[in-house]
Amino acid sequence: MPADYHTHTPLCKHASGTPEGYVEAAVAAGLDEYGISDHAPCRPEPFDDWRMLECELPEYLDWIARAETAARDRVIVRAGMECDWLKGCEGFIGELAGKYDWDYLIGSVHYLGDWDFDNPKWLGKWAQTDVEATWSEYWKTYAEMAESGLFDILAHPDLVKKFSHVPPGDLDRFYDPVIEAIAANGSVIELNTAGWHKPCTEAYPAPRFLELAASAGIGLVISSDAHAPNEIARDFQKARELARAAGYRETQRFEKRKRSTEIL
């Protein structure tokens, strides 16, 4: 079973459960590795209402330690964070990277300017938005994140489609430059199963993007983006089939920010 590296904790204010509960769910799902990667702090604080604060980092590290204790050699616990790519964030991401001996850092794009476009709170803004222009800005931002080289894993590549706002035509015009940027900078992408449970009803990324990524030799992890224990490894068999259909034959594992492969 592929590792599940993208999971959250209640510190992000929109997840539930205990470290022990997540560990038991990971064991029950047959995972060899369970990774913890909650939303990292952002400056200035309070940045928004869906991430931990800097002062809560010790509590986050305690969560990881509790999970390791609960695991009792039944599942390997990996430590990470999901860090937002924001204008001028590079220095702060560097600070966060030095605060713990992380196994991986996940980069994600949730903001275009001051708009967290995947937040249901602002869903009405989509009706006033030029979808083509928004997609162009999103993918340009995603490519910049890839080019930064700061992250081991790039999260939910086409999150911008979450509410089913997709421009017409061949989407390769958005995908191709990003695929090139990711391939050139060596990050891994995730096949995030949470999208099947959102309005788009499609995993992130779309099958076509996944095919292009496989052809470009871009590494892959499969992630649940779990916000509750019962979401750990959700739809992983379906995701494995999708990844194989796209051309993948292996997934990546991380330890202390070093990569290895496992057969898919």
C-alpha positions as CSV (number, residue, x, y, z in Angstrom):
1,M,0.0,0.0,0.0
2,P,1.4,3.4,-0.9
3,A,2.3,5.7,2.0
4,D,-0.3,8.4,2.9
5,Y,1.7,11.6,3.5
6,H,-0.9,14.3,3.3
7,T,-3.0,14.3,6.5
8,H,-4.1,17.0,9.0
9,T,-4.7,17.6,12.7
10,P,-7.2,19.7,14.6
11,L,-4.6,22.5,14.8
12,C,-5.8,23.6,11.4
13,K,-9.2,24.3,12.9
14,H,-11.1,22.2,10.2
15,A,-10.0,18.6,11.1
16,S,-10.8,16.2,13.9
17,G,-9.4,13.2,15.6
18,T,-6.5,12.3,17.8
19,P,-3.0,11.0,17.0
20,E,-4.0,7.6,18.3
21,G,-7.1,7.6,16.2
22,Y,-5.2,8.4,13.0
23,V,-2.6,5.7,13.8
24,E,-5.2,3.1,14.3
25,A,-6.9,4.0,11.0
26,A,-3.5,3.8,9.2
27,V,-2.9,0.4,10.6
28,A,-6.4,-0.8,9.7
29,A,-5.9,0.5,6.2
30,G,-2.7,-1.6,5.8
31,L,-0.4,1.4,5.4
32,D,3.3,1.0,6.0
33,E,3.8,4.7,6.5
34,Y,1.5,7.5,7.8
35,G,2.6,11.0,7.3
36,I,1.4,14.1,9.2
37,S,1.4,17.3,7.3
38,D,-0.8,20.0,8.7
39,H,-1.2,23.5,7.3
40,A,1.9,25.4,8.3
41,P,1.8,28.9,9.9
42,C,1.9,32.0,7.6
43,R,2.9,35.6,8.4
44,P,1.5,38.0,9.4
45,E,-0.6,36.3,12.0
46,P,-3.5,35.6,12.2
47,F,-3.2,34.9,8.5
48,D,-6.5,33.1,8.1
49,D,-8.7,30.8,10.2
50,W,-7.6,27.4,8.8
51,R,-4.0,26.8,9.9
52,M,-1.9,26.5,13.0
53,L,-0.2,29.5,14.6
54,E,3.6,29.7,15.1
55,C,3.1,29.4,18.8
56,E,1.3,26.1,18.2
57,L,4.3,24.4,16.6
58,P,5.4,22.8,19.9
59,E,1.9,21.3,20.2
60,Y,2.2,20.0,16.6
61,L,5.5,18.3,17.3
62,D,3.8,16.8,20.4
63,W,1.1,15.4,18.1
64,I,3.8,13.8,16.0
65,A,5.5,12.3,19.1
66,R,2.1,10.9,20.4
67,A,1.5,9.3,17.0
68,E,5.0,7.7,17.1
69,T,4.3,6.3,20.5
70,A,0.9,5.0,19.4
71,A,2.4,3.4,16.3
72,R,4.5,0.9,18.4
73,D,6.3,-0.4,15.3
74,R,3.1,-1.2,13.5
75,V,3.3,1.7,11.1
76,I,6.1,4.2,10.4
77,V,5.2,7.8,11.2
78,R,6.6,10.5,9.0
79,A,6.7,14.2,9.8
80,G,6.0,17.0,7.4
81,M,4.1,20.2,6.9
82,E,1.9,21.6,4.1
83,C,3.3,25.1,3.3
84,D,1.4,27.7,1.3
85,W,3.3,29.2,-1.6
86,L,2.8,33.0,-1.2
87,K,4.6,36.0,-2.6
88,G,7.8,36.5,-0.6
89,C,7.4,33.4,1.5
90,E,10.7,31.9,0.7
91,G,12.5,33.1,3.8
92,F,9.8,32.0,6.1
93,I,9.6,28.6,4.5
94,G,13.4,28.3,5.1
95,E,12.8,29.1,8.8
96,L,10.1,26.4,9.0
97,A,12.3,23.9,7.3
98,G,14.9,24.4,10.0
99,K,12.6,24.0,13.0
100,Y,12.5,20.2,12.9
101,D,14.1,17.2,11.2
102,W,11.2,16.9,8.7
103,D,10.8,13.9,6.4
104,Y,9.2,16.1,3.7
105,L,7.6,19.4,3.0
106,I,4.5,19.8,0.9
107,G,4.0,22.9,-1.2
108,S,0.5,24.1,-2.1
109,V,-1.3,26.9,-3.8
110,H,-4.5,28.0,-2.0
111,Y,-4.2,31.7,-2.6
112,L,-4.3,33.9,-5.6
113,G,-3.6,37.3,-4.2
114,D,-5.7,37.6,-1.1
115,W,-8.3,35.1,-2.3
116,D,-8.2,31.6,-0.9
117,F,-10.1,30.3,-4.0
118,D,-10.8,26.8,-2.6
119,N,-12.5,28.1,0.5
120,P,-16.3,27.6,0.4
121,K,-16.7,30.8,2.3
122,W,-15.8,32.7,-0.9
123,L,-17.6,30.5,-3.4
124,G,-19.7,33.3,-4.7
125,K,-16.6,35.1,-6.0
126,W,-16.3,32.5,-8.7
127,A,-19.5,33.9,-10.4
128,Q,-17.7,37.3,-10.8
129,T,-14.4,35.8,-12.0
130,D,-12.9,35.3,-15.4
131,V,-12.2,31.5,-15.2
132,E,-9.6,31.6,-18.0
133,A,-7.7,34.4,-16.3
134,T,-7.9,32.7,-12.9
135,W,-6.6,29.4,-14.3
136,S,-3.7,31.2,-16.0
137,E,-2.8,32.9,-12.8
138,Y,-3.1,29.7,-10.8
139,W,-0.9,27.6,-13.1
140,K,1.7,30.4,-13.3
141,T,1.8,30.5,-9.5
142,Y,2.1,26.7,-9.4
143,A,5.0,26.7,-11.8
144,E,6.7,29.4,-9.7
145,M,6.3,27.1,-6.6
146,A,7.9,24.2,-8.5
147,E,10.7,26.4,-9.6
148,S,11.5,27.5,-6.0
149,G,12.9,24.0,-5.2
150,L,11.7,24.4,-1.6
151,F,9.3,21.5,-1.5
152,D,9.6,17.7,-1.8
153,I,5.9,17.2,-2.8
154,L,3.6,19.5,-4.7
155,A,0.0,19.2,-3.5
156,H,-3.3,18.7,-5.4
157,P,-2.0,20.1,-8.7
158,D,-5.3,21.3,-10.2
159,L,-7.0,22.4,-7.0
160,V,-8.3,25.3,-9.0
161,K,-11.0,23.0,-10.4
162,K,-12.5,22.2,-7.0
163,F,-15.8,23.9,-7.6
164,S,-16.0,22.7,-11.2
165,H,-15.1,26.0,-12.8
166,V,-13.0,24.9,-15.8
167,P,-12.3,26.9,-18.9
168,P,-13.3,25.4,-22.3
169,G,-10.9,23.8,-24.7
170,D,-7.7,21.8,-24.5
171,L,-6.3,22.2,-21.0
172,D,-2.8,21.2,-22.1
173,R,-2.2,25.0,-22.7
174,F,-2.1,25.3,-18.9
175,Y,-0.6,21.9,-18.1
176,D,2.5,21.9,-20.4
177,P,4.5,24.8,-18.9
178,V,3.9,23.4,-15.4
179,I,4.9,19.9,-16.3
180,E,8.1,21.3,-17.7
181,A,8.8,23.3,-14.5
182,I,8.2,20.4,-12.2
183,A,10.3,18.0,-14.3
184,A,13.1,20.5,-14.4
185,N,13.2,21.0,-10.6
186,G,12.7,17.5,-9.4
187,S,9.6,17.7,-7.1
188,V,7.1,15.0,-6.8
189,I,3.4,15.5,-7.3
190,E,0.6,13.9,-5.4
191,L,-2.5,12.1,-6.7
192,N,-4.9,13.5,-4.1
193,T,-8.1,11.4,-3.6
194,A,-10.0,14.2,-1.8
195,G,-11.1,15.6,-5.1
196,W,-13.5,12.7,-5.6
197,H,-15.4,14.0,-2.6
198,K,-15.5,17.7,-3.7
199,P,-17.9,19.4,-6.3
200,C,-15.5,18.5,-9.1
201,T,-15.9,14.8,-8.3
202,E,-12.4,14.1,-9.8
203,A,-9.1,13.4,-8.1
204,Y,-6.4,16.0,-8.2
205,P,-4.9,16.1,-10.8
206,A,-7.0,15.2,-13.8
207,P,-6.1,12.1,-15.7
208,R,-4.6,14.1,-18.6
209,F,-2.3,16.0,-16.3
210,L,-1.3,12.7,-14.6
211,E,-0.5,11.2,-18.0
212,L,1.7,14.1,-19.0
213,A,3.5,13.9,-15.6
214,A,4.2,10.2,-16.0
215,S,5.5,10.8,-19.5
216,A,7.8,13.5,-18.1
217,G,9.2,11.2,-15.4
218,I,7.8,13.2,-12.6
219,G,7.5,11.2,-9.3
220,L,4.2,10.5,-7.6
221,V,2.8,9.9,-4.2
222,I,-0.8,9.0,-3.5
223,S,-2.5,11.1,-0.7
224,S,-5.8,11.2,1.0
225,D,-5.6,14.8,2.4
226,A,-7.4,13.3,5.4
227,H,-9.1,15.6,7.9
228,A,-10.5,12.8,10.0
229,P,-9.2,9.3,10.8
230,N,-11.8,7.6,8.6
231,E,-10.4,9.4,5.6
232,I,-6.9,7.8,5.9
233,A,-6.0,6.0,2.6
234,R,-9.5,6.7,1.3
235,D,-10.0,5.6,-2.3
236,F,-6.3,4.4,-2.6
237,Q,-7.1,1.3,-4.7
238,K,-9.1,3.5,-7.1
239,A,-6.1,5.9,-7.2
240,R,-3.6,3.1,-7.8
241,E,-5.6,2.0,-10.8
242,L,-5.8,5.6,-12.1
243,A,-2.0,6.0,-11.7
244,R,-1.3,2.8,-13.5
245,A,-3.6,3.8,-16.3
246,A,-1.6,7.0,-16.6
247,G,1.7,5.1,-16.9
248,Y,3.0,5.1,-13.4
249,R,4.6,1.9,-12.0
250,E,6.0,3.2,-8.8
251,T,5.4,5.7,-6.1
252,Q,7.8,7.7,-3.9
253,R,8.6,7.5,-0.2
254,F,10.4,10.0,1.9
255,E,12.7,9.9,5.0
256,K,14.5,13.0,6.2
257,R,13.8,14.6,2.8
258,K,15.5,11.7,0.9
259,R,13.5,9.8,-1.7
260,S,13.1,6.1,-2.4
261,T,10.7,4.2,-4.6
262,E,8.2,1.5,-4.1
263,I,6.3,-0.6,-6.6
264,L,2.8,0.7,-7.2
